[in-house]
Amino acid sequence: MPRRLTIILINSDPRNPAELGAPLYQAAVAAAMDYEVEVICTGAAGELMRQGRAAAIEIKPGSGKTVYDFIREAHGHGARFLACSTNLDLHGFTQDELIPECTGLVGAAYMVERTMDDDTRVLTY
C-alpha cells in the first residue's frame, strides 16, 4: 500500500483563495495520519512559497485564517513543501525569499518521477 502522498498545486490560483483550502487541509490530514506528504507549488501557486504572499491571503474573507496558517498547520503535522525551481524566475523572487516551510526546489523531472512511482499517490489542484 502506498505511504506517500504528493499534492501538486499547479492550477490553483492565489487570486482565488477558495481553491487553496482543500488541498492544504488534505495535506495536513494525510500528514496527521502518518503518511509521507509533500506539497509541490508550481504555476500561479508557486507564489505561495514567497515570504508574505500566503500570509496576505485569507481562505475565506473575514475568517482571519490565512493560506499561510494552513501551510503551517500541514507543515506542523509533517508535510513538506517544495517549490518549482522555474517559478522563482517566473514570479521574480529568489531562493532567499522562500517561506521557512519550503524545504527545497524541484523541477519537472521530479514531478514526473513522483507521478510514476508505485509507492506514491498524486493529487493535483
C-alpha positions as CSV (number, residue, x, y, z in Angstrom):
1,M,0.0,0.0,0.0
2,P,1.4,3.4,-0.9
3,R,2.6,5.5,2.0
4,R,3.4,8.8,0.2
5,L,1.0,11.5,-1.0
6,T,2.2,14.2,-3.4
7,I,-0.1,17.2,-3.8
8,I,0.8,19.3,-6.8
9,L,-0.7,22.8,-6.7
10,I,-0.5,23.9,-10.4
11,N,-3.9,25.1,-11.4
12,S,-4.8,26.7,-8.1
13,D,-4.6,30.5,-8.3
14,P,-3.8,32.6,-5.2
15,R,-6.2,35.2,-6.7
16,N,-9.0,32.7,-5.9
17,P,-8.4,31.6,-2.3
18,A,-11.3,29.2,-2.3
19,E,-9.1,26.9,-4.5
20,L,-6.4,26.7,-1.8
21,G,-8.1,25.5,1.3
22,A,-9.0,21.9,0.4
23,P,-5.6,20.7,-0.9
24,L,-3.7,22.3,2.1
25,Y,-6.2,20.8,4.5
26,Q,-5.9,17.4,2.9
27,A,-2.1,17.7,3.2
28,A,-2.5,18.4,7.0
29,V,-4.9,15.5,7.4
30,A,-2.8,13.0,5.5
31,A,0.4,14.1,7.4
32,A,-1.5,13.7,10.7
33,M,-2.4,10.2,9.6
34,D,1.4,9.5,9.3
35,Y,1.6,9.4,5.5
36,E,4.6,11.0,4.0
37,V,3.2,14.1,2.4
38,E,4.8,16.7,0.1
39,V,3.1,19.7,-1.5
40,I,4.7,21.0,-4.7
41,C,3.8,24.6,-5.6
42,T,4.2,25.5,-9.3
43,G,2.5,27.7,-11.8
44,A,0.5,30.5,-10.2
45,A,0.5,28.7,-6.9
46,G,4.3,29.0,-6.9
47,E,3.8,32.5,-5.4
48,L,2.6,30.9,-2.2
49,M,6.2,29.9,-1.4
50,R,7.3,33.6,-1.4
51,Q,7.5,35.1,2.1
52,G,4.5,37.2,2.9
53,R,2.3,36.1,0.0
54,A,0.4,33.3,1.6
55,A,0.1,35.3,4.8
56,A,-1.7,38.0,3.0
57,I,-4.5,35.7,1.6
58,E,-7.4,34.7,3.8
59,I,-9.0,31.5,2.7
60,K,-12.5,32.9,3.5
61,P,-12.7,36.7,3.7
62,G,-13.2,37.9,7.3
63,S,-12.2,34.5,8.8
64,G,-8.8,35.6,10.0
65,K,-7.3,32.3,8.8
66,T,-4.8,32.7,6.1
67,V,-3.3,30.4,3.5
68,Y,-0.1,30.6,5.5
69,D,-1.9,29.3,8.6
70,F,-3.0,26.3,6.5
71,I,0.6,25.8,5.3
72,R,2.0,26.0,8.8
73,E,-0.6,23.5,10.1
74,A,0.2,21.0,7.4
75,H,3.9,21.5,8.0
76,G,3.4,21.1,11.7
77,H,2.0,17.6,11.0
78,G,5.0,16.7,8.9
79,A,4.1,17.8,5.4
80,R,7.0,19.0,3.3
81,F,6.6,22.0,0.9
82,L,8.6,22.3,-2.3
83,A,8.7,25.0,-4.9
84,C,9.2,24.5,-8.6
85,S,12.6,25.9,-9.5
86,T,11.4,27.7,-12.6
87,N,8.8,29.6,-10.6
88,L,11.4,31.7,-8.9
89,D,12.3,33.4,-12.2
90,L,8.7,33.4,-13.3
91,H,7.5,35.2,-10.3
92,G,10.6,37.3,-9.8
93,F,11.9,36.2,-6.4
94,T,15.0,34.3,-5.1
95,Q,15.5,31.2,-3.0
96,D,16.3,33.5,-0.1
97,E,12.7,34.7,-0.2
98,L,11.1,31.3,0.3
99,I,9.0,30.7,3.4
100,P,10.7,28.7,6.1
101,E,8.3,25.7,5.5
102,C,9.6,25.4,1.9
103,T,12.4,22.8,2.2
104,G,13.6,22.9,-1.4
105,L,13.3,23.3,-5.1
106,V,12.2,20.7,-7.6
107,G,11.8,20.6,-11.4
108,A,9.6,18.9,-13.9
109,A,11.5,15.6,-13.8
110,Y,10.9,15.3,-10.1
111,M,7.2,15.7,-10.6
112,V,7.1,13.1,-13.4
113,E,9.1,10.7,-11.2
114,R,6.7,11.1,-8.3
115,T,3.7,10.6,-10.6
116,M,5.1,7.4,-12.0
117,D,6.2,6.0,-8.6
118,D,4.1,3.0,-7.4
119,D,4.6,4.0,-3.8
120,T,3.0,7.4,-4.3
121,R,-0.5,8.7,-4.9
122,V,-0.7,12.1,-6.6
123,L,-3.4,14.7,-6.3
124,T,-3.3,17.8,-8.5
125,Y,-5.2,21.0,-8.0
